[in-house]
C-alpha cells in the first residue's frame, strides 16, 4: 500500500510539506524580530532660546556742499577755462551706513577723452583739501577749523588710469568729509597759426567727467563675546 510518511508535531500528524512550511515561517518571523531591534535607540536634544544675527551696512554718498553763495557740485558744468585758471567745487562725502569704512580712493572717467584727461603736462590738474567745518563762500576753511590735504596736485590723466588713495580725516559710520576739489590748467603757451590750432592743444575741447569715490569695509574682526 502506497502511503506518505507522516510526522507528529504537538500531538498532530503533519506531512513533510507542512513541516517545511512551518520551519520557513519561523525563520521569517525571526528575521523580522531581529530587524526591528536594529532601529531601537535612545535620543537626546538640546537647544537655545533664539539668538539674532544682524549685519551692518556700508554706504557712501557725495552731494554738493551747502556753501554760502556757491551752488552746484561736481555735476555743475565748467566752461571757458584757460591755462592758469583755477575752479573749485565743494562736495560733502558721507558714510551714511552703520559700518566704518577704510581705504578711500578716487577715480575719474571721461566719456569723451581729450587732452584735458590724457595729457599729464598740459591737461587738468586736481587737488583736494578737507575742512573740519563748512567752507566759507570765498572757498576758505574758517579760522579755528582744521584744513588738511586729501590729495596733492595730480594730473587728471593719472586719476583716469589708476584709482588714487585719498587721505580723509575719517570714514567712520555717519561721518562727513567736507571737500574742496580744485581743478586747474597749468600756465603755458600755445601758438595758433593762420587759424589752425596746434596738434596737441587744450583749446576747444570738452571732457565729460564722472568722479567715483570708493571705500572698502573696515577690517574683519573675530570676537568671542
Steps between C-alpha positions, in 0.01 A plus 500: 500500500645842394494740794690823589709510813350733752654681800331610813527855645314596813316171493378545143613332186630725223650429165866567405381793285321663793813447711706701254247782497502529879884525508496770230243705687704480817805621315320797350359591836847490653640734236218746560567509871877548457451772235274701732756495782762676278286819487441520873711789652508781753506871394559829680493860374582845637425843356537866595258788515506671157802729449515759222780566249500847340728669247613860451475703179774679305376806310670799342339812352633817341291814490570865426600677820273770639753782463366854530489668160616188315269257324562175322742217547697277267208470258495877440655583163819702471543711190760735353808375684839626388856413610560635851131486600393335825147372569379370836215261566375415850374153588378331817613139501298303755512149639126457551524134599538339842843348427835680508677529166865500403729546201326786316597540133403728213486419130397721209323384187483714187242391245657731240873465558686820415831669573349608833499144630769333289793744513674517837696819430243736344174331604289546811667480840295398805561561870268444796492659845276425800367742761380391843206742465302650213700689238438874472347668195852605401604136490705524817511285812385725788734605777506254787429213262751248370589478132681189377632381164299203371664483158807694386487644148463205262449489121146401404656244266638317804159494667347359182750218470538404866278518812687736731500492881348794689604590855175616657467559875246225564288235332317401817130425479296824475813711433509789249806620309467858372715512189618781276592355162726730303541466124757705315669531162878548516626836378656458157503633147366378169522663160216485250630554144264639236201383699633144538530370856813312607489122460503455879282764661272571794297740288151419378468166681228370733532213745206339679618390843360251749665505842480165678591479867535149639539379856557147629351346813690515828741217578323174584509405869475189716312528832402256770256706708 
